Amino acid sequence: MSLSGVHGALSNLKLCQVDIGTGMDIVTDVAMDLAEAQDEGGIAGIKEIEAMVLECAKLDREINCFVDIVQQVTAEVSTQQPETMVDLSAKVRERFTEKIARLSDAELYNHHKVVAFKESIKNSSNQANQESAEATEESDEEIRVTQSQVNFTCPLTQVEMVKPMKNKKCNHHYDEDAIMSLIKTKQKQKKKCRCPVVGCGNADVKQSDLIPDQVLRRRIQSQKRHSNPM
């Protein structure tokens, strides 16, 4: 296989990662529904879904490792004689096996999608407990008031967020595409990315600080349904 063929295969793997991430978001939604239902069967279902999310996180991590190693090896052989391409597969396999052996499953709990899953389940359970402790009419009124008070607008785009990301440091929210674009722009300029929320003192927003806020995303969708009934 030529180097161009290798790069094409890596691009396909990265597309697979996008699908893996989408799948993790979908099953997280299902788990949140189970958490809100608060029944015994739901608890068992959440545990099964968590195991699925961890498996997806493991696959995502392995793809990242594989891509990194292939890029390292191809960079090395591209400066050497053409016959070294014959050993490319063996080198990648050896380094990949060594790197995977050093990884711990406990580290999977730091995967941003797993962190988001755990937080989403906790928030959904807390919300369900709060609502069940109140009378139905009072609870409905509180939901309406809360939804009207929450700002669903991205501070960067000034439009309603589609994929809200929560900053773990300052607790502010931004739309994923907007904040990732800003972070990349600042990195190219070799500058730190300041939180775009007016008055926030967080002067160094990093990608590692951001997690998907599935609860807020569902609230935004819920408000849309109430605002635009069929």
N, C-alpha and C positions, 0 to 999 in steps of 0.2 A: 504493500500500500504506500502511495506517495504521501508526502507531508501535507499536501492540500487535502488528500482524502482523510487523513487523521484529524485535521482541523474541522472538516465537515462533520465527522463522527462526534467530535466534542460538542459542536453546536447542537446536534440532535440530542445529546445527553442533557444539555442545559435546558432544552425545551421540555424534556421529561421532568426535570426538576420543577418547572412551572406547573405541570400537571399534578405532580406530587403535592405541591403547596396548595393547589386548588382543592384537591381531595381532602387534605387535612382541615381546610376551612369548612368543607361540607360536613364532615363527620363531627367537627366541633359544634356546628349548629344543631346537629341531632342530639349530641350530648347535653347541650344547653336546654333543649326541649325536655329531656328526661330529668334534668336537675330541677326544672321549674315544676314538673309534674309531682315530684316528691313521693314516689312510691317505691316499694322494695325492689320490684323488678327493674326500676329505673337505675337504682344504685348499681346493680349487677351489670346493667347495660353500659353505664358510664365507665366501669372498670374495663370492660371489653374494648370499648372505644379508645380508652387511654392506651391500652396495649397496642391497638392499631396505629395510633398517633406516634407512639414510640418507635414502632417498626418503620414507619414512614420517615421519621427523623433519622433513623439509622441508615436507611437507604440514601437519603439526601446527603448525609455526612460522607458515606462511601463514594458517592458520585463526586463530591467536592474533592476528596482525597485522590480519586482516580484522575480527575481532570488536572489537578495540580501536578501530579507525578508525570503524566503524559506530556504536559507542557515543559516540565523540567528536562525530561529525557530528549524530547525532540529539539529543544534548544541546544542541547549538548551535541547531538549527532549532526545537526545542520551545519556545524562548523568543522566537521570531520569528513572522512572519505565516504563515498556513497555506500560502500560495502558494510559500513557500520549499521545501516538501516536494517540489515538482516537480524541483528541482535535487539532491535527495538522492543519487540514483544516480550522477550525474556527479561529485559531490564525493567520494563514497566511492571511485569508480573512479580518480580522479586521485590522491588521497592514497595509496591502496593501491599503485598502480603506482610512485609515487615511493619509498615506503618499501621495497618489495621490491627495487627497483633498488639500494638502499644496502646490502642484506644480502650477506654472503659465505657461500659454501658451507663454508668452513673452520670457520665458527661452529657448523655442525651437529654437529661432534664434541664440542661442549660440552652438547648435549642430554642430559638425564639418562638417557634410555633408551639412547642410543648409548654413553654412558659405562658404563652397566650391562652392555651387550652386550660391549664390549671387555674389561671386567674378568671377566665370566663365562667368556668364551672362554679367557682367560689362566689362570684358576683351574682350569678343566676340563682344559686341556692339562697344567698342572703336576701335577694330581692323577693323570692317566693316566700320566704319565712316572714318577711316584713308585711307582705300583702295579706297573707293568711291570718295574721294577727289582728287585722282590722275588719271592720264591716265592709261589705261589698261596695256600697255606695260611697263610703268615705275613701276606700282604696281607689276606686275609679276616678274620683275627683282629684286625689293626690297625684295619680299618674298623669292626668291632663295638665295639672299645674306644673309638675316637674318637667314634662316634655316641653312646655311653653317657655320654661326658664332656661333650659339647657341650650347652649349655643352650639348648633350643629354646623356652623360655618367655619371653613378652614381659614386661618389667619393669613395664609399665603395667597390662595386663589379668590378668597372672598365669596365663595359659593359653597353650597352644601357638600359636606364630605361624602365620598362614596366608599372609600376604604380607610377609615380613621385609624391612625397610629397614635398610641399613647407614649409620651416620654416618661420613662420611669423616674427620672431625676426631678423634673418640675411638674409632672402630671398634666401637662398641656397636650392638646390633640392637634394633629395636622392630617391632611389627606396624604396617603402614602406616596403617590407619584410626585406631588409638589415638594414634600420635604426631602425625598431622595434626590430629586433634581437639584435642590438647593445645596445639599451636602456635597454632591459631586462637583458642583460649580465652585464651591469654596475650596474643595480639595485641590482642584486644578489651579486655583489662585494661591494655594498654599496658605489659606486663611482658615480660622476656626469659624464654625457655623453657629451664630447666635440664635437663640429661640426667637421666632418672629412675633411672639405674643408681646404686646406693648407692656412694658414695666417688668418683664421677667428678667431675672438676674442670671439665668443660665446662658453663659457665653460660649459653651462648647457642646453643641448637640452632635452626638455620634450615632451612627447606624445601630450600634450595639445597645443604645439606650432605648430604642424604639421597639414596641411590641404591638401587634394588631389588637385593637379593642373590639372584640366581637359583640360585646354587650351594647356598646354605643352604636355599632353598625345596625344591630337589630332594632334599636330604639328609633334610629333614623328611618329605617324601612317601615316600622310601625306607624310613625307619624305620617309618612307618605300615604299609607293605606287609609288612615283616618281622614286625611286631608282630601284624598281623591277616592272616595268610595265608589265601588262599581255600581 
